[in-house]
Amino acid sequence: MSDIVVSVRVKTNARSATWEVQPDGSVLASLLSPPVDGKANAELIALCARHYGVAKSDVEIKSGAASKLKRLRVIGRR
C-alpha cells in the first residue's frame, strides 16, 4: 500500500461523526468536537485512521491545520 493524500472539508460541532466521500473524490468529515485547542484535528485524524484501517500515527495533516479545507496524508504500510 502506498501513501495517499485526501482532500477533506471539515464541519465541526456536528450531531454525529461521519466520513462521506463526495462524487469529486473529496471527503466531507463531520466532527463532534469544536475547533478549539486542536480537538477537531485530533478527532479528524482518529476518524480518518478508522476509515482507512491504519494507526492514528499513520495519518498527518499535510496542510490546512487551521482551515476547514485540509489535506491529509495517510501513510501506507506493508
C-alpha positions in Angstrom: 0.0 0.0 0.0 1.4 3.4 -0.9 0.8 6.8 0.7 -2.4 8.6 -0.3 -3.4 12.3 0.1 -7.0 13.1 0.8 -8.7 16.5 0.4 -11.2 17.0 3.3 -13.7 19.6 4.1 -14.4 19.7 7.8 -17.7 20.6 9.6 -17.3 20.9 13.3 -19.9 20.8 16.1 -21.9 18.3 14.1 -24.6 16.0 15.7 -22.7 12.8 14.6 -19.2 12.0 13.4 -19.3 10.9 9.7 -16.8 10.4 6.8 -18.6 10.9 3.5 -16.8 10.6 0.1 -18.1 13.1 -2.3 -18.6 12.5 -6.1 -15.5 14.5 -6.9 -13.3 12.3 -4.7 -13.0 14.8 -1.8 -14.3 14.0 1.7 -16.8 15.8 3.9 -15.9 15.0 7.6 -18.5 15.9 10.2 -16.9 16.1 13.7 -18.5 16.4 17.1 -15.6 18.4 18.5 -15.3 22.2 18.4 -12.4 23.8 16.6 -10.6 24.7 19.8 -7.2 23.6 21.1 -6.7 21.0 18.3 -9.7 18.9 19.4 -11.3 18.8 16.0 -8.0 18.0 14.3 -7.4 15.1 16.7 -10.9 13.8 16.1 -10.4 14.1 12.3 -7.2 12.1 12.5 -8.9 9.4 14.5 -11.8 9.3 12.1 -9.6 9.1 9.1 -7.4 6.3 10.7 -10.6 4.3 11.5 -11.9 4.7 7.9 -8.6 3.5 6.3 -7.8 0.9 8.9 -4.5 2.4 9.9 -3.0 3.7 13.2 -3.6 7.3 14.1 0.2 7.8 13.9 -0.1 7.0 10.2 -2.3 10.0 9.5 -0.9 13.5 9.3 -2.4 16.9 8.4 -0.4 18.0 5.4 -1.9 21.4 5.0 -4.8 23.4 6.4 -4.5 22.7 10.1 -6.3 25.9 10.9 -8.7 25.8 8.0 -12.0 24.0 7.1 -10.2 22.7 4.0 -7.5 20.2 4.8 -5.2 17.8 3.1 -4.4 14.6 5.0 -1.6 12.2 4.2 -2.3 8.5 5.0 0.9 6.6 5.2 0.7 3.1 3.7 2.4 0.2 5.5 3.3 -3.2 4.2 
